[in-house]
């Protein structure tokens, strides 16, 4: 029995990389550079990449909301610096 080599996992693309690949896929499909079967495969890959982009955007939005909420909480907790009271 042959030893199976473990698959090397490729890192997930960044938002920018995924978006660039989606744009390239759209270009190839629209210009007819790929046959039908390949176009379907490209489309499926594009859907997966778009799902990755949406997930990354959702995570970024959550991080921004967390930071904003923290800053607002700190501002409310800070003593007022009004002069002349």
PyMOL Python script that loads the backbone (N, CA, C, O; Angstrom):
from pymol import cmd

cmd.read_pdbstr("""\
ATOM      1  N   UNK A   1       0.835  -1.175   0.000  1.00  0.00           N
ATOM      2  CA  UNK A   1       0.000   0.000   0.000  1.00  0.00           C
ATOM      3  C   UNK A   1       0.885   1.246   0.000  1.00  0.00           C
ATOM      4  O   UNK A   1       1.851   1.314   0.759  1.00  0.00           O
ATOM      5  N   UNK A   2       0.571   2.210  -0.825  1.00  0.00           N
ATOM      6  CA  UNK A   2       1.376   3.433  -0.934  1.00  0.00           C
ATOM      7  C   UNK A   2       1.008   4.401   0.174  1.00  0.00           C
ATOM      8  O   UNK A   2      -0.150   4.521   0.574  1.00  0.00           O
ATOM      9  N   UNK A   3       2.035   5.087   0.655  1.00  0.00           N
ATOM     10  CA  UNK A   3       1.785   6.117   1.665  1.00  0.00           C
ATOM     11  C   UNK A   3       1.139   7.321   0.992  1.00  0.00           C
ATOM     12  O   UNK A   3       1.562   7.767  -0.074  1.00  0.00           O
ATOM     13  N   UNK A   4       0.113   7.827   1.642  1.00  0.00           N
ATOM     14  CA  UNK A   4      -0.534   9.024   1.118  1.00  0.00           C
ATOM     15  C   UNK A   4       0.136  10.238   1.729  1.00  0.00           C
ATOM     16  O   UNK A   4       0.308  10.323   2.944  1.00  0.00           O
ATOM     17  N   UNK A   5       0.507  11.167   0.881  1.00  0.00           N
ATOM     18  CA  UNK A   5       1.086  12.410   1.355  1.00  0.00           C
ATOM     19  C   UNK A   5      -0.046  13.328   1.790  1.00  0.00           C
ATOM     20  O   UNK A   5      -1.054  13.446   1.093  1.00  0.00           O
ATOM     21  N   UNK A   6       0.114  13.976   2.934  1.00  0.00           N
ATOM     22  CA  UNK A   6      -0.937  14.891   3.362  1.00  0.00           C
ATOM     23  C   UNK A   6      -1.032  16.065   2.386  1.00  0.00           C
ATOM     24  O   UNK A   6      -0.026  16.568   1.886  1.00  0.00           O
ATOM     25  N   UNK A   7      -2.262  16.481   2.136  1.00  0.00           N
ATOM     26  CA  UNK A   7      -2.478  17.616   1.253  1.00  0.00           C
ATOM     27  C   UNK A   7      -1.942  18.872   1.907  1.00  0.00           C
ATOM     28  O   UNK A   7      -2.177  19.132   3.087  1.00  0.00           O
ATOM     29  N   UNK A   8      -1.223  19.637   1.125  1.00  0.00           N
ATOM     30  CA  UNK A   8      -0.799  20.936   1.626  1.00  0.00           C
ATOM     31  C   UNK A   8      -1.971  21.886   1.439  1.00  0.00           C
ATOM     32  O   UNK A   8      -2.460  22.085   0.328  1.00  0.00           O
ATOM     33  N   UNK A   9      -2.406  22.462   2.539  1.00  0.00           N
ATOM     34  CA  UNK A   9      -3.518  23.380   2.462  1.00  0.00           C
ATOM     35  C   UNK A   9      -3.028  24.718   1.943  1.00  0.00           C
ATOM     36  O   UNK A   9      -2.051  25.278   2.440  1.00  0.00           O
ATOM     37  N   UNK A  10      -3.722  25.218   0.938  1.00  0.00           N
ATOM     38  CA  UNK A  10      -3.377  26.542   0.446  1.00  0.00           C
ATOM     39  C   UNK A  10      -4.087  27.560   1.323  1.00  0.00           C
ATOM     40  O   UNK A  10      -5.239  27.360   1.709  1.00  0.00           O
ATOM     41  N   UNK A  11      -3.413  28.630   1.631  1.00  0.00           N
ATOM     42  CA  UNK A  11      -4.053  29.634   2.489  1.00  0.00           C
ATOM     43  C   UNK A  11      -5.253  30.252   1.787  1.00  0.00           C
ATOM     44  O   UNK A  11      -5.279  30.388   0.564  1.00  0.00           O
ATOM     45  N   UNK A  12      -6.233  30.618   2.581  1.00  0.00           N
ATOM     46  CA  UNK A  12      -7.406  31.272   2.029  1.00  0.00           C
ATOM     47  C   UNK A  12      -6.984  32.613   1.431  1.00  0.00           C
ATOM     48  O   UNK A  12      -6.126  33.298   1.988  1.00  0.00           O
ATOM     49  N   UNK A  13      -7.580  32.989   0.302  1.00  0.00           N
ATOM     50  CA  UNK A  13      -7.188  34.268  -0.297  1.00  0.00           C
ATOM     51  C   UNK A  13      -7.663  35.443   0.547  1.00  0.00           C
ATOM     52  O   UNK A  13      -8.667  35.356   1.255  1.00  0.00           O
ATOM     53  N   UNK A  14      -6.934  36.526   0.458  1.00  0.00           N
ATOM     54  CA  UNK A  14      -7.368  37.750   1.108  1.00  0.00           C
ATOM     55  C   UNK A  14      -8.590  38.273   0.358  1.00  0.00           C
ATOM     56  O   UNK A  14      -8.935  37.771  -0.712  1.00  0.00           O
ATOM     57  N   UNK A  15      -9.234  39.280   0.929  1.00  0.00           N
ATOM     58  CA  UNK A  15     -10.383  39.884   0.258  1.00  0.00           C
ATOM     59  C   UNK A  15      -9.982  40.377  -1.132  1.00  0.00           C
ATOM     60  O   UNK A  15     -10.673  40.123  -2.118  1.00  0.00           O
ATOM     61  N   UNK A  16      -8.867  41.078  -1.189  1.00  0.00           N
ATOM     62  CA  UNK A  16      -8.421  41.660  -2.450  1.00  0.00           C
ATOM     63  C   UNK A  16      -8.088  40.583  -3.483  1.00  0.00           C
ATOM     64  O   UNK A  16      -8.417  40.722  -4.661  1.00  0.00           O
ATOM     65  N   UNK A  17      -7.436  39.512  -3.038  1.00  0.00           N
ATOM     66  CA  UNK A  17      -7.097  38.415  -3.956  1.00  0.00           C
ATOM     67  C   UNK A  17      -8.357  37.736  -4.476  1.00  0.00           C
ATOM     68  O   UNK A  17      -8.471  37.448  -5.668  1.00  0.00           O
ATOM     69  N   UNK A  18      -9.297  37.485  -3.579  1.00  0.00           N
ATOM     70  CA  UNK A  18     -10.544  36.823  -3.982  1.00  0.00           C
ATOM     71  C   UNK A  18     -11.322  37.685  -4.959  1.00  0.00           C
ATOM     72  O   UNK A  18     -11.841  37.185  -5.957  1.00  0.00           O
ATOM     73  N   UNK A  19     -11.405  38.972  -4.679  1.00  0.00           N
ATOM     74  CA  UNK A  19     -12.137  39.884  -5.556  1.00  0.00           C
ATOM     75  C   UNK A  19     -11.481  39.971  -6.932  1.00  0.00           C
ATOM     76  O   UNK A  19     -12.171  39.981  -7.951  1.00  0.00           O
ATOM     77  N   UNK A  20     -10.158  40.032  -6.961  1.00  0.00           N
ATOM     78  CA  UNK A  20      -9.440  40.077  -8.239  1.00  0.00           C
ATOM     79  C   UNK A  20      -9.690  38.806  -9.043  1.00  0.00           C
ATOM     80  O   UNK A  20      -9.854  38.861 -10.261  1.00  0.00           O
ATOM     81  N   UNK A  21      -9.718  37.669  -8.367  1.00  0.00           N
ATOM     82  CA  UNK A  21      -9.973  36.399  -9.060  1.00  0.00           C
ATOM     83  C   UNK A  21     -11.399  36.356  -9.594  1.00  0.00           C
ATOM     84  O   UNK A  21     -11.625  35.873 -10.703  1.00  0.00           O
ATOM     85  N   UNK A  22     -12.362  36.851  -8.826  1.00  0.00           N
ATOM     86  CA  UNK A  22     -13.752  36.903  -9.305  1.00  0.00           C
ATOM     87  C   UNK A  22     -13.834  37.769 -10.563  1.00  0.00           C
ATOM     88  O   UNK A  22     -14.496  37.403 -11.534  1.00  0.00           O
ATOM     89  N   UNK A  23     -13.160  38.913 -10.537  1.00  0.00           N
ATOM     90  CA  UNK A  23     -13.162  39.794 -11.706  1.00  0.00           C
ATOM     91  C   UNK A  23     -12.539  39.103 -12.918  1.00  0.00           C
ATOM     92  O   UNK A  23     -13.025  39.263 -14.038  1.00  0.00           O
ATOM     93  N   UNK A  24     -11.474  38.342 -12.704  1.00  0.00           N
ATOM     94  CA  UNK A  24     -10.823  37.613 -13.797  1.00  0.00           C
ATOM     95  C   UNK A  24     -11.750  36.525 -14.341  1.00  0.00           C
ATOM     96  O   UNK A  24     -11.820  36.304 -15.550  1.00  0.00           O
ATOM     97  N   UNK A  25     -12.459  35.848 -13.434  1.00  0.00           N
ATOM     98  CA  UNK A  25     -13.407  34.807 -13.851  1.00  0.00           C
ATOM     99  C   UNK A  25     -14.508  35.421 -14.695  1.00  0.00           C
ATOM    100  O   UNK A  25     -14.857  34.881 -15.745  1.00  0.00           O
ATOM    101  N   UNK A  26     -15.056  36.536 -14.252  1.00  0.00           N
ATOM    102  CA  UNK A  26     -16.121  37.207 -15.009  1.00  0.00           C
ATOM    103  C   UNK A  26     -15.620  37.566 -16.400  1.00  0.00           C
ATOM    104  O   UNK A  26     -16.320  37.360 -17.391  1.00  0.00           O
ATOM    105  N   UNK A  27     -14.416  38.098 -16.471  1.00  0.00           N
ATOM    106  CA  UNK A  27     -13.830  38.471 -17.761  1.00  0.00           C
ATOM    107  C   UNK A  27     -13.716  37.253 -18.682  1.00  0.00           C
ATOM    108  O   UNK A  27     -14.080  37.323 -19.855  1.00  0.00           O
ATOM    109  N   UNK A  28     -13.211  36.145 -18.149  1.00  0.00           N
ATOM    110  CA  UNK A  28     -13.054  34.935 -18.977  1.00  0.00           C
ATOM    111  C   UNK A  28     -14.398  34.405 -19.451  1.00  0.00           C
ATOM    112  O   UNK A  28     -14.526  33.988 -20.602  1.00  0.00           O
ATOM    113  N   UNK A  29     -15.403  34.416 -18.578  1.00  0.00           N
ATOM    114  CA  UNK A  29     -16.720  33.903 -18.968  1.00  0.00           C
ATOM    115  C   UNK A  29     -17.366  34.829 -19.994  1.00  0.00           C
ATOM    116  O   UNK A  29     -17.908  34.364 -20.997  1.00  0.00           O
ATOM    117  N   UNK A  30     -17.310  36.140 -19.746  1.00  0.00           N
ATOM    118  CA  UNK A  30     -17.952  37.087 -20.651  1.00  0.00           C
ATOM    119  C   UNK A  30     -17.322  37.117 -22.032  1.00  0.00           C
ATOM    120  O   UNK A  30     -18.018  37.339 -23.022  1.00  0.00           O
ATOM    121  N   UNK A  31     -16.023  36.900 -22.115  1.00  0.00           N
ATOM    122  CA  UNK A  31     -15.349  36.949 -23.413  1.00  0.00           C
ATOM    123  C   UNK A  31     -15.353  35.601 -24.126  1.00  0.00           C
ATOM    124  O   UNK A  31     -14.862  35.481 -25.248  1.00  0.00           O
ATOM    125  N   UNK A  32     -15.910  34.591 -23.468  1.00  0.00           N
ATOM    126  CA  UNK A  32     -15.982  33.279 -24.101  1.00  0.00           C
ATOM    127  C   UNK A  32     -14.647  32.577 -24.196  1.00  0.00           C
ATOM    128  O   UNK A  32     -14.460  31.724 -25.064  1.00  0.00           O
ATOM    129  N   UNK A  33     -13.717  32.914 -23.323  1.00  0.00           N
ATOM    130  CA  UNK A  33     -12.393  32.296 -23.347  1.00  0.00           C
ATOM    131  C   UNK A  33     -12.430  30.839 -22.893  1.00  0.00           C
ATOM    132  O   UNK A  33     -11.490  30.085 -23.143  1.00  0.00           O
ATOM    133  N   UNK A  34     -13.509  30.444 -22.230  1.00  0.00           N
ATOM    134  CA  UNK A  34     -13.636  29.081 -21.715  1.00  0.00           C
ATOM    135  C   UNK A  34     -14.830  28.412 -22.361  1.00  0.00           C
ATOM    136  O   UNK A  34     -15.802  29.070 -22.731  1.00  0.00           O
ATOM    137  N   UNK A  35     -14.750  27.100 -22.492  1.00  0.00           N
ATOM    138  CA  UNK A  35     -15.883  26.338 -22.983  1.00  0.00           C
ATOM    139  C   UNK A  35     -16.963  26.257 -21.908  1.00  0.00           C
ATOM    140  O   UNK A  35     -16.799  26.781 -20.806  1.00  0.00           O
ATOM    141  N   UNK A  36     -18.051  25.603 -22.240  1.00  0.00           N
ATOM    142  CA  UNK A  36     -19.196  25.530 -21.330  1.00  0.00           C
ATOM    143  C   UNK A  36     -18.831  24.871 -20.007  1.00  0.00           C
ATOM    144  O   UNK A  36     -19.101  25.436 -18.947  1.00  0.00           O
ATOM    145  N   UNK A  37     -18.224  23.691 -20.046  1.00  0.00           N
ATOM    146  CA  UNK A  37     -17.895  22.983 -18.808  1.00  0.00           C
ATOM    147  C   UNK A  37     -16.928  23.789 -17.942  1.00  0.00           C
ATOM    148  O   UNK A  37     -17.098  23.891 -16.727  1.00  0.00           O
ATOM    149  N   UNK A  38     -15.931  24.349 -18.577  1.00  0.00           N
ATOM    150  CA  UNK A  38     -14.970  25.151 -17.810  1.00  0.00           C
ATOM    151  C   UNK A  38     -15.648  26.405 -17.246  1.00  0.00           C
ATOM    152  O   UNK A  38     -15.362  26.807 -16.119  1.00  0.00           O
ATOM    153  N   UNK A  39     -16.531  27.015 -18.015  1.00  0.00           N
ATOM    154  CA  UNK A  39     -17.252  28.204 -17.548  1.00  0.00           C
ATOM    155  C   UNK A  39     -18.098  27.876 -16.319  1.00  0.00           C
ATOM    156  O   UNK A  39     -18.185  28.675 -15.387  1.00  0.00           O
ATOM    157  N   UNK A  40     -18.718  26.701 -16.322  1.00  0.00           N
ATOM    158  CA  UNK A  40     -19.517  26.295 -15.163  1.00  0.00           C
ATOM    159  C   UNK A  40     -18.614  26.112 -13.954  1.00  0.00           C
ATOM    160  O   UNK A  40     -18.955  26.546 -12.853  1.00  0.00           O
ATOM    161  N   UNK A  41     -17.474  25.480 -14.145  1.00  0.00           N
ATOM    162  CA  UNK A  41     -16.515  25.315 -13.058  1.00  0.00           C
ATOM    163  C   UNK A  41     -16.010  26.658 -12.549  1.00  0.00           C
ATOM    164  O   UNK A  41     -15.875  26.865 -11.343  1.00  0.00           O
ATOM    165  N   UNK A  42     -15.733  27.565 -13.474  1.00  0.00           N
ATOM    166  CA  UNK A  42     -15.294  28.915 -13.100  1.00  0.00           C
ATOM    167  C   UNK A  42     -16.389  29.631 -12.317  1.00  0.00           C
ATOM    168  O   UNK A  42     -16.116  30.305 -11.324  1.00  0.00           O
ATOM    169  N   UNK A  43     -17.627  29.477 -12.771  1.00  0.00           N
ATOM    170  CA  UNK A  43     -18.757  30.104 -12.079  1.00  0.00           C
ATOM    171  C   UNK A  43     -18.852  29.597 -10.641  1.00  0.00           C
ATOM    172  O   UNK A  43     -19.036  30.378  -9.707  1.00  0.00           O
ATOM    173  N   UNK A  44     -18.725  28.281 -10.478  1.00  0.00           N
ATOM    174  CA  UNK A  44     -18.779  27.696  -9.133  1.00  0.00           C
ATOM    175  C   UNK A  44     -17.646  28.227  -8.258  1.00  0.00           C
ATOM    176  O   UNK A  44     -17.851  28.512  -7.078  1.00  0.00           O
ATOM    177  N   UNK A  45     -16.467  28.358  -8.830  1.00  0.00           N
ATOM    178  CA  UNK A  45     -15.333  28.908  -8.086  1.00  0.00           C
ATOM    179  C   UNK A  45     -15.620  30.360  -7.704  1.00  0.00           C
ATOM    180  O   UNK A  45     -15.320  30.783  -6.588  1.00  0.00           O
ATOM    181  N   UNK A  46     -16.195  31.110  -8.624  1.00  0.00           N
ATOM    182  CA  UNK A  46     -16.545  32.501  -8.357  1.00  0.00           C
ATOM    183  C   UNK A  46     -17.550  32.633  -7.220  1.00  0.00           C
ATOM    184  O   UNK A  46     -17.444  33.542  -6.396  1.00  0.00           O
ATOM    185  N   UNK A  47     -18.520  31.733  -7.175  1.00  0.00           N
ATOM    186  CA  UNK A  47     -19.518  31.751  -6.096  1.00  0.00           C
ATOM    187  C   UNK A  47     -18.836  31.508  -4.753  1.00  0.00           C
ATOM    188  O   UNK A  47     -19.145  32.178  -3.768  1.00  0.00           O
ATOM    189  N   UNK A  48     -17.910  30.552  -4.712  1.00  0.00           N
ATOM    190  CA  UNK A  48     -17.173  30.285  -3.467  1.00  0.00           C
ATOM    191  C   UNK A  48     -16.335  31.491  -3.046  1.00  0.00           C
ATOM    192  O   UNK A  48     -16.277  31.837  -1.865  1.00  0.00           O
ATOM    193  N   UNK A  49     -15.690  32.125  -4.019  1.00  0.00           N
ATOM    194  CA  UNK A  49     -14.875  33.303  -3.713  1.00  0.00           C
ATOM    195  C   UNK A  49     -15.739  34.458  -3.213  1.00  0.00           C
ATOM    196  O   UNK A  49     -15.345  35.171  -2.290  1.00  0.00           O
ATOM    197  N   UNK A  50     -16.902  34.646  -3.811  1.00  0.00           N
ATOM    198  CA  UNK A  50     -17.802  35.706  -3.354  1.00  0.00           C
ATOM    199  C   UNK A  50     -18.289  35.433  -1.936  1.00  0.00           C
ATOM    200  O   UNK A  50     -18.430  36.358  -1.135  1.00  0.00           O
ATOM    201  N   UNK A  51     -18.546  34.170  -1.627  1.00  0.00           N
ATOM    202  CA  UNK A  51     -18.940  33.817  -0.258  1.00  0.00           C
ATOM    203  C   UNK A  51     -17.807  34.167   0.708  1.00  0.00           C
ATOM    204  O   UNK A  51     -18.060  34.659   1.807  1.00  0.00           O
ATOM    205  N   UNK A  52     -16.578  33.918   0.310  1.00  0.00           N
ATOM    206  CA  UNK A  52     -15.419  34.287   1.139  1.00  0.00           C
ATOM    207  C   UNK A  52     -15.376  35.800   1.336  1.00  0.00           C
ATOM    208  O   UNK A  52     -15.167  36.276   2.452  1.00  0.00           O
ATOM    209  N   UNK A  53     -15.574  36.558   0.252  1.00  0.00           N
ATOM    210  CA  UNK A  53     -15.561  38.020   0.352  1.00  0.00           C
ATOM    211  C   UNK A  53     -16.654  38.508   1.302  1.00  0.00           C
ATOM    212  O   UNK A  53     -16.408  39.383   2.133  1.00  0.00           O
ATOM    213  N   UNK A  54     -17.851  37.952   1.183  1.00  0.00           N
ATOM    214  CA  UNK A  54     -18.947  38.358   2.074  1.00  0.00           C
ATOM    215  C   UNK A  54     -18.607  38.057   3.531  1.00  0.00           C
ATOM    216  O   UNK A  54     -18.878  38.870   4.415  1.00  0.00           O
ATOM    217  N   UNK A  55     -18.019  36.902   3.778  1.00  0.00           N
ATOM    218  CA  UNK A  55     -17.625  36.542   5.137  1.00  0.00           C
ATOM    219  C   UNK A  55     -16.584  37.489   5.696  1.00  0.00           C
ATOM    220  O   UNK A  55     -16.667  37.908   6.850  1.00  0.00           O
ATOM    221  N   UNK A  56     -15.592  37.831   4.864  1.00  0.00           N
ATOM    222  CA  UNK A  56     -14.553  38.761   5.301  1.00  0.00           C
ATOM    223  C   UNK A  56     -15.128  40.145   5.575  1.00  0.00           C
ATOM    224  O   UNK A  56     -14.733  40.806   6.536  1.00  0.00           O
ATOM    225  N   UNK A  57     -16.059  40.583   4.735  1.00  0.00           N
ATOM    226  CA  UNK A  57     -16.694  41.880   4.949  1.00  0.00           C
ATOM    227  C   UNK A  57     -17.528  41.880   6.228  1.00  0.00           C
ATOM    228  O   UNK A  57     -17.534  42.861   6.973  1.00  0.00           O
ATOM    229  N   UNK A  58     -18.227  40.779   6.477  1.00  0.00           N
ATOM    230  CA  UNK A  58     -19.022  40.676   7.694  1.00  0.00           C
ATOM    231  C   UNK A  58     -18.123  40.725   8.928  1.00  0.00           C
ATOM    232  O   UNK A  58     -18.445  41.391   9.912  1.00  0.00           O
ATOM    233  N   UNK A  59     -16.997  40.017   8.869  1.00  0.00           N
ATOM    234  CA  UNK A  59     -16.041  40.043   9.985  1.00  0.00           C
ATOM    235  C   UNK A  59     -15.482  41.448  10.199  1.00  0.00           C
ATOM    236  O   UNK A  59     -15.351  41.901  11.336  1.00  0.00           O
ATOM    237  N   UNK A  60     -15.154  42.135   9.108  1.00  0.00           N
ATOM    238  CA  UNK A  60     -14.614  43.491   9.213  1.00  0.00           C
ATOM    239  C   UNK A  60     -15.654  44.436   9.813  1.00  0.00           C
ATOM    240  O   UNK A  60     -15.333  45.274  10.656  1.00  0.00           O
ATOM    241  N   UNK A  61     -16.894  44.290   9.371  1.00  0.00           N
ATOM    242  CA  UNK A  61     -17.973  45.124   9.908  1.00  0.00           C
ATOM    243  C   UNK A  61     -18.135  44.894  11.404  1.00  0.00           C
ATOM    244  O   UNK A  61     -18.316  45.845  12.165  1.00  0.00           O
ATOM    245  N   UNK A  62     -18.069  43.638  11.828  1.00  0.00           N
ATOM    246  CA  UNK A  62     -18.201  43.325  13.249  1.00  0.00           C
ATOM    247  C   UNK A  62     -17.063  43.931  14.049  1.00  0.00           C
ATOM    248  O   UNK A  62     -17.281  44.468  15.135  1.00  0.00           O
ATOM    249  N   UNK A  63     -15.861  43.849  13.525  1.00  0.00           N
ATOM    250  CA  UNK A  63     -14.704  44.438  14.207  1.00  0.00           C
ATOM    251  C   UNK A  63     -14.875  45.949  14.357  1.00  0.00           C
ATOM    252  O   UNK A  63     -14.565  46.512  15.407  1.00  0.00           O
ATOM    253  N   UNK A  64     -15.367  46.600  13.307  1.00  0.00           N
ATOM    254  CA  UNK A  64     -15.586  48.054  13.364  1.00  0.00           C
ATOM    255  C   UNK A  64     -16.648  48.387  14.404  1.00  0.00           C
ATOM    256  O   UNK A  64     -16.491  49.335  15.175  1.00  0.00           O
ATOM    257  N   UNK A  65     -17.727  47.612  14.428  1.00  0.00           N
ATOM    258  CA  UNK A  65     -18.778  47.832  15.426  1.00  0.00           C
ATOM    259  C   UNK A  65     -18.244  47.626  16.838  1.00  0.00           C
ATOM    260  O   UNK A  65     -18.589  48.377  17.750  1.00  0.00           O
ATOM    261  N   UNK A  66     -17.405  46.612  17.022  1.00  0.00           N
ATOM    262  CA  UNK A  66     -16.819  46.350  18.342  1.00  0.00           C
ATOM    263  C   UNK A  66     -15.942  47.518  18.799  1.00  0.00           C
ATOM    264  O   UNK A  66     -16.033  47.959  19.945  1.00  0.00           O
ATOM    265  N   UNK A  67     -15.101  48.010  17.903  1.00  0.00           N
ATOM    266  CA  UNK A  67     -14.211  49.123  18.242  1.00  0.00           C
ATOM    267  C   UNK A  67     -15.030  50.381  18.529  1.00  0.00           C
ATOM    268  O   UNK A  67     -14.761  51.094  19.496  1.00  0.00           O
ATOM    269  N   UNK A  68     -16.021  50.650  17.695  1.00  0.00           N
ATOM    270  CA  UNK A  68     -16.863  51.830  17.884  1.00  0.00           C
ATOM    271  C   UNK A  68     -17.609  51.750  19.210  1.00  0.00           C
ATOM    272  O   UNK A  68     -17.687  52.734  19.945  1.00  0.00           O
ATOM    273  N   UNK A  69     -18.150  50.587  19.511  1.00  0.00           N
ATOM    274  CA  UNK A  69     -18.858  50.410  20.777  1.00  0.00           C
ATOM    275  C   UNK A  69     -17.944  50.613  21.967  1.00  0.00           C
ATOM    276  O   UNK A  69     -18.336  51.209  22.970  1.00  0.00           O
ATOM    277  N   UNK A  70     -16.729  50.116  21.853  1.00  0.00           N
ATOM    278  CA  UNK A  70     -15.756  50.270  22.942  1.00  0.00           C
ATOM    279  C   UNK A  70     -15.401  51.739  23.135  1.00  0.00           C
ATOM    280  O   UNK A  70     -15.322  52.219  24.266  1.00  0.00           O
ATOM    281  N   UNK A  71     -15.188  52.448  22.036  1.00  0.00           N
ATOM    282  CA  UNK A  71     -14.856  53.870  22.127  1.00  0.00           C
ATOM    283  C   UNK A  71     -16.016  54.671  22.730  1.00  0.00           C
ATOM    284  O   UNK A  71     -15.803  55.570  23.543  1.00  0.00           O
ATOM    285  N   UNK A  72     -17.235  54.335  22.325  1.00  0.00           N
ATOM    286  CA  UNK A  72     -18.402  55.029  22.866  1.00  0.00           C
ATOM    287  C   UNK A  72     -18.545  54.759  24.362  1.00  0.00           C
ATOM    288  O   UNK A  72     -18.870  55.664  25.130  1.00  0.00           O
ATOM    289  N   UNK A  73     -18.304  53.525  24.770  1.00  0.00           N
ATOM    290  CA  UNK A  73     -18.392  53.175  26.191  1.00  0.00           C
ATOM    291  C   UNK A  73     -17.318  53.915  26.990  1.00  0.00           C
ATOM    292  O   UNK A  73     -17.585  54.398  28.090  1.00  0.00           O
ATOM    293  N   UNK A  74     -16.118  54.005  26.444  1.00  0.00           N
ATOM    294  CA  UNK A  74     -15.041  54.723  27.124  1.00  0.00           C
ATOM    295  C   UNK A  74     -15.360  56.210  27.225  1.00  0.00           C
ATOM    296  O   UNK A  74     -15.061  56.841  28.238  1.00  0.00           O
ATOM    297  N   UNK A  75     -15.962  56.770  26.188  1.00  0.00           N
ATOM    298  CA  UNK A  75     -16.299  58.190  26.203  1.00  0.00           C
ATOM    299  C   UNK A  75     -17.361  58.493  27.258  1.00  0.00           C
ATOM    300  O   UNK A  75     -17.302  59.530  27.919  1.00  0.00           O
ATOM    301  N   UNK A  76     -18.331  57.591  27.419  1.00  0.00           N
ATOM    302  CA  UNK A  76     -19.381  57.767  28.434  1.00  0.00           C
ATOM    303  C   UNK A  76     -18.812  57.616  29.834  1.00  0.00           C
ATOM    304  O   UNK A  76     -19.258  58.288  30.764  1.00  0.00           O
ATOM    305  N   UNK A  77     -17.826  56.736  29.989  1.00  0.00           N
ATOM    306  CA  UNK A  77     -17.268  56.475  31.310  1.00  0.00           C
ATOM    307  C   UNK A  77     -16.264  57.540  31.742  1.00  0.00           C
ATOM    308  O   UNK A  77     -16.001  57.701  32.934  1.00  0.00           O
ATOM    309  N   UNK A  78     -15.708  58.259  30.784  1.00  0.00           N
ATOM    310  CA  UNK A  78     -14.707  59.274  31.107  1.00  0.00           C
ATOM    311  C   UNK A  78     -15.369  60.445  31.814  1.00  0.00           C
ATOM    312  O   UNK A  78     -16.487  60.824  31.464  1.00  0.00           O
ATOM    313  N   UNK A  79     -14.701  61.019  32.799  1.00  0.00           N
ATOM    314  CA  UNK A  79     -15.273  62.191  33.485  1.00  0.00           C
ATOM    315  C   UNK A  79     -15.345  63.375  32.539  1.00  0.00           C
ATOM    316  O   UNK A  79     -14.487  63.572  31.678  1.00  0.00           O
ATOM    317  N   UNK A  80     -16.372  64.135  32.724  1.00  0.00           N
ATOM    318  CA  UNK A  80     -16.580  65.315  31.884  1.00  0.00           C
ATOM    319  C   UNK A  80     -15.512  66.345  32.194  1.00  0.00           C
ATOM    320  O   UNK A  80     -15.156  66.545  33.356  1.00  0.00           O
ATOM    321  N   UNK A  81     -15.009  66.984  31.186  1.00  0.00           N
ATOM    322  CA  UNK A  81     -13.946  67.987  31.383  1.00  0.00           C
ATOM    323  C   UNK A  81     -14.492  69.384  31.157  1.00  0.00           C
ATOM    324  O   UNK A  81     -13.831  70.209  30.527  1.00  0.00           O
ATOM    325  N   UNK A  82     -15.679  69.665  31.656  1.00  0.00           N
ATOM    326  CA  UNK A  82     -16.270  70.987  31.514  1.00  0.00           C
ATOM    327  C   UNK A  82     -15.612  71.961  32.485  1.00  0.00           C
ATOM    328  O   UNK A  82     -15.376  71.627  33.646  1.00  0.00           O
ATOM    329  N   UNK A  83     -15.323  73.147  32.010  1.00  0.00           N
ATOM    330  CA  UNK A  83     -14.723  74.177  32.857  1.00  0.00           C
ATOM    331  C   UNK A  83     -15.797  75.207  33.187  1.00  0.00           C
ATOM    332  O   UNK A  83     -16.710  75.442  32.395  1.00  0.00           O
ATOM    333  N   UNK A  84     -15.681  75.802  34.330  1.00  0.00           N
ATOM    334  CA  UNK A  84     -16.596  76.865  34.709  1.00  0.00           C
ATOM    335  C   UNK A  84     -17.790  76.393  35.489  1.00  0.00           C
ATOM    336  O   UNK A  84     -18.723  77.170  35.693  1.00  0.00           O
ATOM    337  N   UNK A  85     -17.808  75.159  35.934  1.00  0.00           N
ATOM    338  CA  UNK A  85     -18.939  74.643  36.719  1.00  0.00           C
ATOM    339  C   UNK A  85     -18.847  75.080  38.147  1.00  0.00           C
ATOM    340  O   UNK A  85     -19.712  74.739  38.954  1.00  0.00           O
TER     341      UNK A  85
END
""", "prot")
cmd.dss("prot")
cmd.show_as("cartoon", "prot")
cmd.util.cbc("prot")
cmd.orient("prot")
